[in-house]
Amino acid sequence: MAVDQALEGLDRLELQPEPGRAEPGRIARKAWAAAWPKLLAIALVLAVWELITLSGWKHYVLKGPGPVFASLWDQMQHVQLWSTVGVTLRSAAEGYLVALIIGSVIGLVVARIPPLRAAVGSIVTGLQSMPSVAWAPFGIILFGENNSAIMFVVILGAAPSIANGLITGVDYTPPLLLRAGKTMGLRGIALYRYLILPASLPAYVAGLKQGWAFAWRSLMAAELFVSIIGQVSIGQQLSVDQQNLDFAGASSIIVVILVIGVVVDTLFTKADLAIRRNRGLLTEAAA
């Protein structure tokens, strides 16, 4: 009897998954649950697009999903598309990095200095609401048609959102937590490093995510305006397709822009979920 009970206990241990290791079936279910709404949305868009094409509306320029994706596949076989994407991604990374530094410094300073908050806070919000395309002519006037003009537009598009995200995070730091930190001897830089900045991290990441969206949108607007000799970007290629009335080519570039934007947004979403999970803010179903 004792031997049988021991064998049953061993069987139960073997059937139990290892701690911290998800079952393959559970991973597949979570992946499908995350993927099917996106797949359904894509299918609906393609179906509506195909119906509009079949209706004959703007038949002399409008192309269906088939010709567009065929054009995209053909462009993917040539180095020009990848070179174009590389130029744009480099500009996006450089501009966003500078905007990250500027927006973080402004947000931190404005959030903790009340007179500066009263003087500059509304201006930061106003800059965030400005259409990014409005900055392109100023960039060209100030810097000419070069990368500096593009960086100017990207930074002004992204930095206010990043600053506002950090300001919001600092504002929502619980006063009781601040008093507890000061009671424990945290002052000056140490107070920011160990208490205020960690407490404001969720709102800050939300600001970073929104800042990226504004940076990406601003970059596309700037590239449509700024033509640099010897350097072809996504926006410039889109402008060329527009001039040639090439619907399939322009739509292919739009798909590339959309895919890049969705991929980066997904990375920010993963970072946000990780922060919330580490802080116990997610239910088991959402995690």
Disulfide bonds with the S-S distance in Angstrom:
none
